[in-house]
Amino acid sequence: MNILELSEQEIGRRQSLQELRQMGINPYPAAEYPTNAFSTDIIAGFKDDDEPRQVCIAGRMMSRRVMGKASFAEVQDSKGRIQVYIQRDELCPEENKDLYNVVFKRLLDIGDFIGVKGFVFRTQTGEISVHAQELTLLSKSLKPLPIVKYKDGVAYDKFDDPELRYRQRYVDLVVNEGVKDTFLQRATVLRTMRRVLDDAGYTEVETPTLQMIAGGASARPFITHFNALNQDMYMRIATELYLKRLIVGGFEGVYEIGKNFRNEGMDRNHNPEFTCMELYVQYKDYNWMMSFTEKLLETICIAVNGKPEREIDGQVVSFKAPYRRLPILDAIKEKTGFDCDGKSEEEIRAFCLSKGMDVDETMGKGKLIDELFGEFCEGTFIQPTFITDYPVEMSPLTKMHRSKPGLTERFELMVNGKELANAYSELNDPIDQEERFQEQMRLADKGDDEAMGSFSSE
């Protein structure tokens, strides 16, 4: 990097780096640093009447208050933050005060990784702190961190620009409280999900990410090229097709937690690359899957929150089973007063136009119903609700409803106004399925870029 492209702070940090090296201090030591405690554990376990506890901690220096021969710093480790008290004459040998006067006061910067050995005590202001007896530079930071300031417990000058937070998640994690909790909670979600599925006797598997067919869902795929075969391949839009083959091969139940890729729009709720769990079990239907899903989510919510409720976007959402089950046509009628049941494509389109919706002649009956649901219904379901029994036009590869002509045995789970899960009774009539695939190919030939454009007789 050209030195002219650096900010003044970065130039200053590089100069400090050189001074440290000239003093014989390695700013990036290779040896293990023997930590034995974390900030939150130290604070939680402190008792005033105990013998002073010797600790060794490490983390980023997030603040520093120099007051003559004594100073305070705040160290942030992987668990939280703790204050460190540094006294010059106690930290440094009598003949050399440079570690304090030069290194700590001038050459260390906010964001540097330091190690501290000392004992735990409570300051006169009542804050549990580490009294430093040794101070070690573990890694010099050459780029400055955004400084989030607090007054009376309220943050200001925050690092809160969404673009920067998403593009520099590592900075977001360092400076914004609570961000790491999201990662930890996600890990708990996945760990609990695996435990429930494994305890049920189902097998976790991995299936190909590069596929010959962009199948298993209606979505536009990413296309790549396999040089060894001189052939275009698709990044999978779903794990479905290979998981079904394992069921055909004799597994009772299989699941995969993996990445899918869909070359479509992007917003805060839709990412072209996303993690999805798919589960397939022999001899079950969508009624069983709804029951299993609501019990799984209740278990996960309790594991993460300690109770089956969770506050989301200011609303308390209860994941306690059972959940409401509402046919999609009933949902539309409930929210709009219009009954789509028995209506023609023209009648539904006319109603959409009367509501000022942006629809046209290229939209079939299924697409129009989908637009109605998205416009008037989807965002209104805050508590977990299974939307069921979709028209066949909306679910071309789903098993027909056993008692409701023209409908399919499919559900989508809505939570906080968003789709959380989608499942159906699997279509297992091979002749019927081949005919439906052929219809998807015809739609693809007509220009539907979300239709499945090819299929395999395997």
RORODO-752845 format. One record per residue (C-alpha): x, y, z; residue in one letter. Coordinates in steps of 0.1 Angstrom, whole numbers, plus 2048, in hexadecimal, padded with zeros to 3 digits. Layout:
! residues N
XYZa
...
This chain:
! residues 458
800800800m
80C8237F7n
815836817i
802854809l
7E283F80Ae
7E483B82Fl
7D1851848s
7E4865862e
7DA84D87Dq
7E782F868e
808841862i
80B848887g
805824890r
820818877r
838830886q
8308228A9s
83580089Bl
859809890q
8608198B2e
8557FA8C4l
86C7E58AFr
8897FD8B5q
8837F98DAm
8867D38D6g
8617CC8DBi
8537B38C2n
8307C18B8p
82579F8ACy
8347848C3p
82F7608B9a
82F7508DCa
80F7448ECe
80175C905y
7F4748923p
7D275792Bt
7BF747947n
7A075D94Ba
785771938f
778793941s
754788948t
75F76B95Dd
776781972i
75A79A979i
74077F980a
75776C998g
7657899ABf
75F78B9D1k
76D7A79E6d
776791A03d
78A7789EEd
7B07779EAe
7BB78B9CCp
7B87759ADr
7D5774995q
7CA775971v
7D977794Ec
7C2787934i
7C6792910a
7B27A78F8g
7AF7C88E6r
7B67E88F8m
7957FC8F2m
79C81B907s
7B782B91Br
7B7846936r
7DA85393Fv
7DD864961m
80286A968g
81284C978k
7F1838978a
7DA83095Cs
7BB81C953f
7B5808933a
7987F3928e
79F7D1919v
7867BE903q
78A799900d
77377F8EFs
75A78090Ck
7587A5915g
76B7C2924r
77E7C9944i
7917E6952q
7B67E4958v
7C97FA971y
7ED802968i
805812981q
82681D972r
83D81598Fd
82E7F3995e
82E7E9970l
8517F4968c
8737ED977p
88380A98Ae
89D81096Fe
886810951n
86482194Fk
862820929d
848803929l
83081C939y
83C83E92En
84383590Av
832815901v
811817914f
80C83C913k
8188438EFr
81E8258D9l
8008108E1l
7DF8188D0d
7BB8108D3i
7B57EE8C3g
7D77E08CCd
7D77BD8DAf
7E77BC8FDi
7EC7A2918g
7E97AA93Dv
7F479695Bk
7E97A297Dg
7D079F999f
7AB7A799Bv
79F7C39B2f
7837DD9B6r
78C8019B0t
78181D9C7q
7648259AEt
7598019B2g
7637F3990e
7727D098Fi
7947D397Es
7B57C1977v
7D37D1988h
7EF7CD96Ea
8107BE979q
81B7B5956e
8127C4934l
81A7B4912t
8137C08EFl
8047A38DCl
7FC7B38BBs
7FE7D68AEk
7E07E389Bs
7E87F987Dl
7C4804875k
7B081988Dp
78F80C89Bl
76F82189Cp
76B82E8BFi
7488298CDv
7438418EAk
72B83D907y
71A85691Dk
70484B93Ad
70482892Ag
6F7835908v
70E8318E9a
71484D8D1y
72C8528B4d
72382F8ACk
730818891f
70D813883d
70E81985Dd
6FD7F984Fp
7147F7831e
7347F9846l
7277E1861r
71F7C6847y
73E7CB833r
7557CD851q
7457B4869r
7667B087By
7657D5885v
7407D288Ed
7487B58A5l
7647C88B7v
7537EA8BDv
72E7E28C0n
7207D08DEe
7097B38D8g
7147AB8B5v
72778D8C0k
7087808D3d
6F777C8B1t
7137658A5f
7127518C5l
6ED74D8C4q
6EF7428A0r
7087278ABa
6EF71C8C6t
6D371A8ACv
6E8703896l
6F56EE8B3r
6D26E98C1t
6C36E189Em
6DD6C7899r
6D76B88BBr
6B26B58B5v
6B66A6893l
6D168E89Ed
6BC6838BCd
69F67C8A4a
6B5663892g
6BB678872y
6DD679861t
6F0699858e
6FF698835v
7116AE81Ce
7056B07F8t
7166C17D9p
7176E67D7t
71F6E57B2l
7036D479Fq
6FA6CA77Cm
6D66D6781i
6C96F5792a
6AD6E37A4g
69B6DF7C4g
68B7027C4a
67F71E7ADs
69C7367ACa
6B5745794r
6D7733799p
6FB73F798f
70D72F77Bi
73272577Ct
749711765h
75A6F076Df
77A6F275An
7836CD75Da
7636C374Dl
75F6E2737n
73C6E4743q
7266FF754d
71A6F6777m
70170578Ey
7067107B2m
6EA6FE7C4r
6CA7117CBi
6BF6F57E3a
6CC6D57F2t
6AC6C37EAe
6B46AC7CDl
6D269B7DCy
6C16977FEl
6A36867EEk
6BB66D7DDr
6C86637FFl
6A465C80Ai
69F6477EBv
6BF6357F5g
6B162A816g
6B8645830f
69B64B848e
6A366F84Cg
6BE68783Fv
6C66AB844y
6DF6C5839e
6E86E7847i
6F96F8829g
6FD715812k
6E571B7F5n
6EB7357DAf
6D07487C7r
6D97637AEn
6BC77A7B6e
6B579B7C8g
6C67A47E9m
6BA7B7807d
6BE7B482Dr
6A779582Dn
6B378480Dh
6D777B807n
6E276A7E6p
6F77527FCe
6E474581Af
6E4728832t
6C7710831c
6BE6F0844m
6AB6D682Fe
69C6B683Fl
68D69882Ey
67D67B840v
66D65C833q
648655836y
63E678843k
628694836d
6256B983By
60F6B685An
62B6A286Bw
6456BC85Fm
6316D986Em
6306C7890s
6556BF88Ef
65E6E3883t
64B6F489Fe
65B6DD8BAk
67D6E38ABl
6797098ACl
66C7098CFe
68A6F48DAt
6A270B8C8i
69272B8D7c
69571D8FAi
6BA7138F4a
6C27378E8v
6AC74C8FFn
6A473591Dg
67F738915k
6687328F6p
6647578F0e
67B7708DEr
6787958D8e
67D79D8B3i
67B7C08A5d
6697CC8C4g
64F7B08C3q
64E7928DBv
64C7728C6v
6427528D6s
6507328C7f
63D71C8DEk
62C7008CBa
6126FB8BCp
6107178A1y
5F272388Er
5EB71286Dr
5DA727853l
5D371F82Ep
5E1739817i
5C0741806l
5B0746828d
5CD75D832a
5C7772813i
5A177381Ak
5A877C83Ee
5BE799835k
5AC7A6816t
589799816g
58E78A7F4f
5897647F0d
5A17577D5c
5917347D7d
57F72C7B7g
58A74D7A6k
59974E783s
5BA75D77Be
5A977B76Ce
59378178Be
5B27807A2i
5C579778Br
5A87AF78Ba
5A87B07B1f
5CD7B67B2c
5CA7D379Al
5AE7E17AFs
5C57E27CCk
5DF7F57B8g
5F77D77B6m
6117D679Ad
6067B6788v
6047AF763d
5F8795749e
61878074Ct
60F776770m
5FC756774g
5E374D78Fk
5FE7407A7g
61475F7A3k
5F67757A9l
5ED7637C9i
6117657D4d
61178A7CEe
5F178E7E2l
5FF77B7FFf
62078F7FEg
60E7B07FCe
5F37AC817f
5FC78E82Cc
620784830e
62C7A1845g
60E79F85Dt
61677D86Df
62C78588Bi
62576589Fq
63074588Fp
61573A876t
61571E85Df
60672A83Ci
5F970A82Ct
5E86FA80Dd
5F670F7F1y
5E670E7CEp
5F76F67B6v
6007137A0e
6177207BCm
6266FE7C4s
62B6EB7A3p
6416D07B2l
62D6C97D2t
6156AC7DAk
5F16B37D3m
5DB6B87F2h
5CA6987FCr
5A86A8801s
5A86CB7F2k
5A96CB7CBp
5C06E57BCg
5D56E97DBl
5F56D97E7t
6026CC808e
61B6E880Er
62270182Af
63871F830e
63F72A854l
63C750859m
64D760877v
64F78587Dn
64278C85Ag
65C776848k
65E75383Be
67273C851l
66B71A843a
65B709825n
6516E5821a
6386CD812y
62D6A980Es
64669C7F4e
63A6947D1l
6436707CCn
62F6667ADd
64B664793p
635669774i
623687784d
64569678Eq
65369176Be
6356A375Ce
6396C0774r
65E6C376Cf
6556C4747q
63D6E174Fe
6596F3761q
66F6EF742m
6546FE72Dr
65271C744l
677720743a
67671F71Dd
65C73B71Ek
674751733g
66C749757d
68F74C766d
68473C787e
67671C778a
68A6FC778m
6986FB755g
6A46D7754s
69F6B7767f
6AE69476As
69C673769s
6B2667785e
